[in-house]
Amino acid sequence: MAFKFEIGRLVHHKRYEYRGVIFDRDTECKADEAWYTNNQTQPLRDQPWYHVMVDGANHTTYVAESNLKPDSSDKPVRHPLIKRFFNGFHDGHYYKASQN
């Protein structure tokens, strides 16, 4: 299954209107059944899912691809984990930290 979004890509949640940056991704929903059942939107599990740092917050989210669209603001995301996962930001895209 192909991913629509790359790691470091800025995204916008279609329903909840927050923006963020993708820092990891799964080919399908890896959350357990209890988490999925409690998810308010319950999109299909059989699609790519993304781990997203939410702009201006301290938490991350786990979001189905169908709930995301590209964020066109080109503004950096403010999140305490940014420097842990990314080395830089250029032209609306974060660059992943090297795996040394």
N, CA, C and O of each residue as an XYZ file, in Angstrom:
400
protein
N       0.854     -1.190      0.000
C       0.000      0.000      0.000
C       0.892      1.242      0.000
O       1.817      1.345      0.805
N       0.620      2.160     -0.880
C       1.416      3.377     -1.004
C       0.958      4.433      0.008
O      -0.225      4.552      0.328
N       1.928      5.183      0.490
C       1.636      6.288      1.402
C       1.422      7.571      0.605
O       2.147      7.839     -0.353
N       0.451      8.342      0.991
C       0.199      9.635      0.357
C       1.138     10.700      0.925
O       1.520     11.634      0.220
N       1.512     10.555      2.210
C       2.323     11.561      2.886
C       3.641     10.968      3.370
O       3.690      9.834      3.847
N       4.694     11.743      3.240
C       6.026     11.348      3.697
C       6.258     11.824      5.126
O       5.577     12.730      5.608
N       7.217     11.209      5.790
C       7.645     11.683      7.108
C       8.237     13.081      6.922
O       9.017     13.322      6.000
N       7.853     13.991      7.808
C       8.296     15.381      7.723
C       7.320     16.284      6.998
O       7.521     17.497      6.941
N       6.282     15.718      6.453
C       5.275     16.485      5.706
C       4.304     17.185      6.649
O       3.863     16.601      7.639
N       3.974     18.429      6.343
C       2.963     19.165      7.097
C       1.590     18.734      6.624
O       1.339     18.637      5.423
N       0.697     18.476      7.575
C      -0.659     18.033      7.260
C      -1.684     18.812      8.070
O      -1.360     19.490      9.045
N      -2.918     18.690      7.637
C      -4.055     19.360      8.274
C      -5.165     18.320      8.435
O      -5.510     17.621      7.482
N      -5.723     18.219      9.649
C      -6.813     17.266      9.878
C      -8.098     17.853      9.302
O      -8.477     18.974      9.639
N      -8.763     17.102      8.439
C      -9.966     17.575      7.744
C     -11.120     17.885      8.689
O     -11.853     18.851      8.475
N     -11.287     17.088      9.715
C     -12.440     17.253     10.604
C     -12.148     18.165     11.791
O     -12.959     19.027     12.128
N     -10.999     17.978     12.419
C     -10.695     18.703     13.665
C      -9.864     19.960     13.461
O      -9.568     20.672     14.421
N      -9.485     20.240     12.214
C      -8.868     21.517     11.844
C      -7.533     21.828     12.526
O      -7.144     22.993     12.598
N      -6.834     20.826     13.021
C      -5.502     21.119     13.544
C      -4.482     20.794     12.476
O      -4.754     20.033     11.547
N      -3.308     21.377     12.617
C      -2.220     21.082     11.707
C      -1.090     20.424     12.483
O      -1.021     20.531     13.707
N      -0.210     19.747     11.766
C       0.897     19.078     12.427
C       1.898     18.554     11.420
O       1.826     18.855     10.229
N       2.840     17.759     11.926
C       3.868     17.166     11.082
C       3.913     15.666     11.333
O       3.824     15.216     12.475
N       4.052     14.897     10.263
C       4.128     13.435     10.363
C       5.528     13.041     10.818
O       6.525     13.487     10.251
N       5.591     12.187     11.866
C       6.898     11.717     12.316
C       7.042     10.203     12.236
O       8.127      9.674     12.476
N       5.974      9.506     11.904
C       6.037      8.062     11.688
C       4.757      7.654     10.964
O       3.800      8.425     10.898
N       4.748      6.433     10.419
C       3.563      5.990      9.686
C       3.499      4.473      9.656
O       4.517      3.790      9.773
N       2.288      3.957      9.498
C       2.018      2.521      9.438
C       1.186      2.231      8.197
O       0.391      3.071      7.776
N       1.357      1.060      7.612
C       0.593      0.693      6.419
C      -0.887      0.459      6.716
O      -1.726      0.537      5.819
N      -1.201      0.171      7.982
C      -2.587      0.010      8.434
C      -2.631      0.364      9.913
O      -1.587      0.533     10.543
N      -3.819      0.474     10.465
C      -3.967      0.833     11.875
C      -3.359     -0.247     12.768
O      -3.750     -1.412     12.702
N      -2.400      0.152     13.604
C      -1.734     -0.779     14.511
C      -2.266     -0.665     15.944
O      -1.803     -1.381     16.832
N      -3.218      0.214     16.171
C      -3.793      0.390     17.503
C      -4.644     -0.817     17.871
O      -5.192     -1.494     17.001
N      -4.747     -1.078     19.167
C      -5.555     -2.216     19.598
C      -7.050     -1.916     19.444
O      -7.451     -0.774     19.220
N      -7.847     -2.955     19.568
C      -9.285     -2.843     19.337
C      -9.955     -1.852     20.297
O     -10.869     -1.131     19.897
N      -9.514     -1.812     21.549
C     -10.107     -0.889     22.525
C      -9.878      0.561     22.099
O     -10.796      1.379     22.157
N      -8.656      0.878     21.671
C      -8.366      2.238     21.216
C      -9.223      2.575     20.001
O      -9.842      3.637     19.948
N      -9.256      1.676     19.034
C      -9.994      1.919     17.805
C     -11.485      2.120     18.082
O     -12.109      3.008     17.502
N     -12.047      1.312     18.951
C     -13.470      1.420     19.294
C     -13.776      2.764     19.945
O     -14.861      3.311     19.747
N     -12.840      3.303     20.715
C     -13.029      4.594     21.377
C     -12.721      5.789     20.477
O     -13.002      6.928     20.848
N     -12.149      5.543     19.304
C     -11.845      6.615     18.367
C     -13.163      7.198     17.859
O     -14.040      6.462     17.408
N     -13.296      8.511     17.934
C     -14.567      9.153     17.570
C     -14.931      9.001     16.104
O     -16.113      8.910     15.773
N     -13.940      8.971     15.214
C     -14.256      8.937     13.788
C     -14.289      7.530     13.207
O     -15.024      7.295     12.247
N     -13.542      6.606     13.736
C     -13.437      5.208     13.288
C     -13.320      5.058     11.765
O     -14.138      4.380     11.145
N     -12.307      5.688     11.165
C     -12.071      5.460      9.742
C     -11.589      4.033      9.509
O     -11.221      3.342     10.459
N     -11.588      3.593      8.278
C     -11.157      2.236      7.963
C      -9.761      1.958      8.510
O      -8.866      2.797      8.414
N      -9.590      0.778      9.082
C      -8.288      0.374      9.611
C      -7.318      0.023      8.489
O      -6.106      0.170      8.648
N      -7.844     -0.441      7.358
C      -7.037     -0.934      6.253
C      -6.664      0.200      5.290
O      -7.072      0.210      4.129
N      -5.890      1.138      5.795
C      -5.359      2.262      5.030
C      -4.149      2.771      5.797
O      -3.992      2.418      6.966
N      -3.294      3.577      5.201
C      -2.174      4.122      5.971
C      -2.650      4.980      7.146
O      -3.637      5.710      7.050
N      -1.920      4.868      8.249
C      -2.159      5.670      9.455
C      -0.861      6.383      9.803
O       0.229      5.855      9.585
N      -0.992      7.593     10.347
C       0.157      8.461     10.585
C       0.220      8.918     12.042
O      -0.799      9.182     12.679
N       1.444      9.002     12.540
C       1.726      9.579     13.849
C       2.048     11.050     13.593
O       2.964     11.370     12.836
N       1.288     11.942     14.231
C       1.379     13.369     13.941
C       1.638     14.166     15.215
O       0.949     13.991     16.220
N       2.652     15.057     15.160
C       2.876     16.031     16.232
C       1.936     17.196     15.960
O       1.973     17.790     14.882
N       1.103     17.519     16.926
C       0.101     18.570     16.773
C       0.727     19.933     17.062
O       1.362     20.126     18.098
N       0.544     20.869     16.143
C       1.091     22.219     16.286
C       0.528     22.910     17.526
O      -0.681     22.913     17.758
N       1.434     23.499     18.320
C       1.030     24.264     19.490
C       0.560     23.424     20.661
O      -0.040     23.955     21.596
N       0.819     22.117     20.633
C       0.372     21.211     21.695
C       1.554     20.369     22.173
O       2.640     20.421     21.595
N       1.331     19.601     23.226
C       2.357     18.700     23.753
C       2.070     17.249     23.418
O       2.857     16.371     23.772
N       0.977     16.979     22.752
C       0.595     15.600     22.455
C       0.759     15.280     20.968
O       0.949     16.165     20.133
N       0.679     14.000     20.676
C       0.685     13.528     19.297
C      -0.643     12.823     19.038
O      -1.367     12.483     19.974
N      -0.954     12.607     17.770
C      -2.166     11.892     17.413
C      -1.835     10.768     16.436
O      -0.754     10.728     15.848
N      -2.776      9.874     16.283
C      -2.662      8.754     15.349
C      -3.839      8.901     14.402
O      -4.991      8.775     14.819
N      -3.563      9.166     13.129
C      -4.599      9.604     12.209
C      -4.606      8.777     10.927
O      -3.552      8.488     10.360
N      -5.789      8.402     10.483
C      -5.953      7.705      9.207
C      -5.695      8.663      8.054
O      -5.995      9.854      8.136
N      -5.136      8.125      6.985
C      -4.824      8.942      5.817
C      -6.049      9.684      5.286
O      -5.934     10.828      4.846
N      -7.226      9.043      5.322
C      -8.447      9.663      4.796
C      -8.856     10.918      5.563
O      -9.660     11.707      5.066
N      -8.314     11.114      6.765
C      -8.642     12.300      7.564
C      -7.638     13.430      7.413
O      -7.767     14.467      8.063
N      -6.632     13.236      6.557
C      -5.585     14.244      6.399
C      -5.572     14.841      4.997
O      -5.936     14.195      4.014
N      -5.142     16.092      4.943
C      -4.867     16.758      3.674
C      -3.558     17.537      3.846
O      -3.155     17.811      4.977
N      -2.899     17.892      2.762
C      -1.659     18.662      2.888
C      -1.925     20.015      3.542
O      -2.965     20.631      3.308
N      -0.984     20.472      4.359
C      -1.066     21.806      4.951
C      -0.251     22.736      4.062
O       0.932     22.493      3.824
N      -0.864     23.774      3.583
C      -0.199     24.668      2.635
C       0.374     25.923      3.281
O       0.833     26.815      2.568
N       0.363     26.020      4.606
C       0.831     27.236      5.266
C       2.347     27.416      5.181
O       2.842     28.542      5.238
N       3.086     26.310      5.045
C       4.557     26.340      5.030
C       5.154     26.927      6.308
O       6.318     27.326      6.319
N       4.371     26.982      7.380
C       4.859     27.481      8.670
C       5.323     26.317      9.531
O       4.697     25.257      9.517
N       6.410     26.492     10.283
C       6.883     25.413     11.152
C       5.853     25.046     12.221
O       5.015     25.861     12.607
N       5.935     23.821     12.680
C       5.077     23.320     13.752
C       5.782     23.571     15.082
O       6.991     23.369     15.198
N       5.030     24.007     16.073
C       5.572     24.204     17.419
C       5.190     22.991     18.266
O       4.027     22.807     18.625
N       6.197     22.168     18.577
C       5.961     20.961     19.366
C       7.262     20.594     20.078
O       8.337     20.706     19.489
N       7.179     20.151     21.350
C       8.408     19.862     22.106
C       9.252     18.705     21.560
O      10.430     18.604     21.902
N       8.689     17.840     20.731
C       9.448     16.698     20.206
C      10.107     16.959     18.845
O      10.805     16.087     18.328
N       9.900     18.122     18.267
C      10.423     18.403     16.918
C      11.914     18.100     16.822
O      12.332     17.383     15.912
N      12.724     18.624     17.733
C      14.184     18.461     17.643
C      14.628     17.023     17.886
O      15.736     16.643     17.506
N      13.787     16.237     18.504
C      14.121     14.825     18.731
C      14.034     14.018     17.431
O      14.762     13.042     17.255
N      13.151     14.423     16.533
C      12.901     13.670     15.302
C      13.433     14.330     14.035
O      13.671     13.650     13.037
N      13.621     15.644     14.064
C      13.996     16.356     12.850
C      15.197     17.271     13.077
O      15.387     17.824     14.160
N      15.999     17.414     12.024
C      17.178     18.284     12.062
C      16.895     19.687     11.562
O      17.567     20.637     11.964
N      15.917     19.827     10.695
C      15.676     21.143     10.125
C      14.341     21.242      9.427
O      13.605     20.267      9.277
N      14.056     22.472      9.002
C      12.810     22.797      8.326
C      13.144     23.699      7.155
O      13.804     24.725      7.321
N      12.683     23.313      5.960
C      12.963     24.122      4.772
C      11.843     23.928      3.756
O      11.430     22.803      3.474
N      11.358     25.044      3.211
C      10.307     25.006      2.183
C       9.095     24.174      2.600
O       8.565     23.401      1.803
N       8.658     24.334      3.853
C       7.452     23.655      4.319
C       7.606     22.175      4.600
O       6.613     21.448      4.626
N       8.840     21.708      4.814
C       9.076     20.279      5.039
C      10.141     20.116      6.119
O      11.150     20.822      6.126
N       9.899     19.170      7.037
C      10.893     18.828      8.063
C      11.789     17.737      7.542
O      11.359     16.875      6.775
N      13.041     17.774      7.960
C      14.018     16.763      7.571
C      14.362     15.921      8.772
O      14.701     16.443      9.834
N      14.274     14.620      8.604
C      14.443     13.645      9.685
C      15.871     13.627     10.201
O      16.833     13.751      9.444
N      15.980     13.468     11.525
C      17.304     13.340     12.158
C      17.985     12.082     11.657
O      17.325     11.073     11.414
N      19.286     12.131     11.502
C      20.024     10.966     11.026
C      20.027      9.874     12.092
O      19.968     10.161     13.288
N      20.096      8.642     11.656
C      20.049      7.486     12.547
C      21.476      7.017     12.862
O      21.869      5.941     12.410
N      22.243      7.772     13.606
C      23.620      7.383     13.969
C      23.637      6.462     15.159
O      24.707      6.039     15.597
